[in-house]
Amino acid sequence: MTPLPTLPHAAPGCGPSARASAPGKLLLFGEYAVLRGADAVCCAFDARIAATATALDAPVVEVDSPRVLREPLRAPVEALGGDAPPGLSFVWACLRSRFPFPWGSGVSLRVDAAFPRDWGLGSSSAVTVATLGALDALAGAPRDARAVAREAVARVRAVQGGVGSGADAATQAVGGLIRYRMAEEDGGAPEIEALPFPTAPGAPVLRAAYTGRKASTTAMVADLGRRRAPGDPLYDELGALAAAAADLLRAGRVADLGPLLDEGTRLHERLGTWPGDLSPALAAARRSPGVLGAKPTGAGGGDSVLLLAEDDATAARACAAAGLELLLARPDPEGLRHEDREER
């Protein structure tokens, strides 16, 4: 597990502070089909993003996010009524939703990430979940993970203009392995089913590796929409694969996911969503002894790939042989975590 940075104490004169974190995630099955009402299967990974909210006695908003901002932002609270600063759309939406603040005049928010955006672990949605969790705790009203999931899904989809499914935010709020289905209409509650989390000794391990290439999910979805009609039968095949994976996980048959992962790779290749020049690396990893299956995660195009391997050493050898970067993150049974609440 990648540790989160240790934060300095809030400046003198600040009010109470609350900290929450959310894990990364990967969409394992159901990509593209989830946007058309099918199921998706997703997994939380234990590289986390943390948000620390501190009450201020001045009517200002401060945001410090080292991976996004060159220097901290400071603005009057009235700025929340305007456009979000570059890189802060999701944070801004969360802060705006809590204004006027129940704890006082202003707020300071610090965001720390244990993984870069390039990995494709859902940094934007993790920031949303962690920020909502921290703001709720600062207000003295922390909510359960599913309540935060419902709001986070709505906030993420609103910022994205309704393009995404919301599966990322739901997974990061609830944690573990989930089956996710979008709400049938805007404002409705999505379906979130917790699937059994594999803990048996000697069971195969799910590990993620970075291809070295960042991909845009929004761009991938738009491109596929231009090339494939909504009724294309490949979407049904993607959805059926997710349903089959959920059945295996309910039965505790993690080892049997291998063929489904391989079929997922073939579907990506048929869809044209997996770059041909990345195929040799994924194929090399799959051929490595002890690897039971491998596939692109999410929309494909790059980012991370998923390996099902006999053990960690096998996954490491496969990545080394294929030129992939094994991520220092493992499936995480925990979603939103309230780290602390301190009075200053």
Secondary structure as GFF3:
##gff-version 3
##sequence-region A 1 344
A	DSSP	beta_strand	17	29	.	.	.	ID=ss1
A	DSSP	three_ten_helix	33	36	.	.	.	ID=ss2
A	DSSP	beta_strand	40	56	.	.	.	ID=ss3
A	DSSP	beta_strand	60	64	.	.	.	ID=ss4
A	DSSP	beta_strand	73	76	.	.	.	ID=ss5
A	DSSP	three_ten_helix	77	81	.	.	.	ID=ss6
A	DSSP	alpha_helix	89	97	.	.	.	ID=ss7
A	DSSP	beta_strand	106	113	.	.	.	ID=ss8
A	DSSP	three_ten_helix	117	119	.	.	.	ID=ss9
A	DSSP	alpha_helix	123	138	.	.	.	ID=ss10
A	DSSP	alpha_helix	145	159	.	.	.	ID=ss11
A	DSSP	alpha_helix	167	174	.	.	.	ID=ss12
A	DSSP	beta_strand	177	181	.	.	.	ID=ss13
A	DSSP	beta_strand	191	195	.	.	.	ID=ss14
A	DSSP	beta_strand	205	210	.	.	.	ID=ss15
A	DSSP	alpha_helix	217	227	.	.	.	ID=ss16
A	DSSP	alpha_helix	233	250	.	.	.	ID=ss17
A	DSSP	three_ten_helix	254	257	.	.	.	ID=ss18
A	DSSP	alpha_helix	258	271	.	.	.	ID=ss19
A	DSSP	three_ten_helix	276	278	.	.	.	ID=ss20
A	DSSP	alpha_helix	279	287	.	.	.	ID=ss21
A	DSSP	beta_strand	291	296	.	.	.	ID=ss22
A	DSSP	beta_strand	304	309	.	.	.	ID=ss23
A	DSSP	alpha_helix	312	322	.	.	.	ID=ss24
A	DSSP	beta_strand	325	326	.	.	.	ID=ss25
A	DSSP	beta_strand	337	342	.	.	.	ID=ss26
###
